[in-house]
Structure formats: C-alpha cells, structure tokens
C-alpha cells in the first residue's frame, strides 16, 4: 500500500508501507493525503470470475494438473448437483 501526499503538486511524496503500519505513524495523514491500494492479481482474487478463470487456465496448462486437462463437460456431468 502506498500513502500519497500532495498528489499533483510540486511537493508530492509517495511512501510505501505495509498495511499494519499506516496507523502507527504520527503526522502521516492530513487533508492532502490518500491511500493507494493496488488491484489484486486475478489468481489472488478468488471471489471474482477472473480469479476462477486464471485458476482453471493454470490447472489445464501443460504444467498443470493432468486430471483437469482430461476433463470435458461429459466427464463432469455425473458430478453435477
């Protein structure tokens, strides 16, 4: 996570801190400060469709799981709910 102070001004300053450190620094925040949180990588965001697609792609890749590469809709049909 990054703390950006005075964004767009000549005195702009960016400081990268771990999440647990942002509330332990006095004077870090004022009316010109904001936090920047980078987006999660698709495989890290398991609650999104992109995350599911990234995991499926990795499992079906040549270096992935042999069982997953062999599956088709027909082979999975007996296991549906």
KADABEL-V990624 format. One record per residue. N is the residue number from 1. RES is the residue in one small letter. OMEGA is omega as a letter, one per 30 degrees, with the letter a starting at -180 (999 if undefined). Layout:
n:N res:RES omega:OMEGA
n:N res:RES omega:OMEGA
This chain:
n:1 res:x omega:l
n:2 res:x omega:l
n:3 res:x omega:a
n:4 res:x omega:l
n:5 res:x omega:l
n:6 res:x omega:a
n:7 res:x omega:l
n:8 res:x omega:l
n:9 res:x omega:a
n:10 res:x omega:a
n:11 res:x omega:l
n:12 res:x omega:l
n:13 res:x omega:l
n:14 res:x omega:l
n:15 res:x omega:l
n:16 res:x omega:a
n:17 res:x omega:l
n:18 res:x omega:a
n:19 res:x omega:a
n:20 res:x omega:a
n:21 res:x omega:a
n:22 res:x omega:l
n:23 res:x omega:a
n:24 res:x omega:a
n:25 res:x omega:l
n:26 res:x omega:l
n:27 res:x omega:a
n:28 res:x omega:a
n:29 res:x omega:l
n:30 res:x omega:a
n:31 res:x omega:l
n:32 res:x omega:a
n:33 res:x omega:l
n:34 res:x omega:l
n:35 res:x omega:l
n:36 res:x omega:l
n:37 res:x omega:l
n:38 res:x omega:l
n:39 res:x omega:l
n:40 res:x omega:l
n:41 res:x omega:a
n:42 res:x omega:a
n:43 res:x omega:l
n:44 res:x omega:a
n:45 res:x omega:a
n:46 res:x omega:a
n:47 res:x omega:a
n:48 res:x omega:l
n:49 res:x omega:l
n:50 res:x omega:l
n:51 res:x omega:l
n:52 res:x omega:a
n:53 res:x omega:l
n:54 res:x omega:l
n:55 res:x omega:l
n:56 res:x omega:l
n:57 res:x omega:l
n:58 res:x omega:a
n:59 res:x omega:a
n:60 res:x omega:l
n:61 res:x omega:l
n:62 res:x omega:l
n:63 res:x omega:a
n:64 res:x omega:a
n:65 res:x omega:a
n:66 res:x omega:a
n:67 res:x omega:a
n:68 res:x omega:l
n:69 res:x omega:a
n:70 res:x omega:a
n:71 res:x omega:l
n:72 res:x omega:l
n:73 res:x omega:a
n:74 res:x omega:a
n:75 res:x omega:a
n:76 res:x omega:a
n:77 res:x omega:l
n:78 res:x omega:a
n:79 res:x omega:a
n:80 res:x omega:a
n:81 res:x omega:999
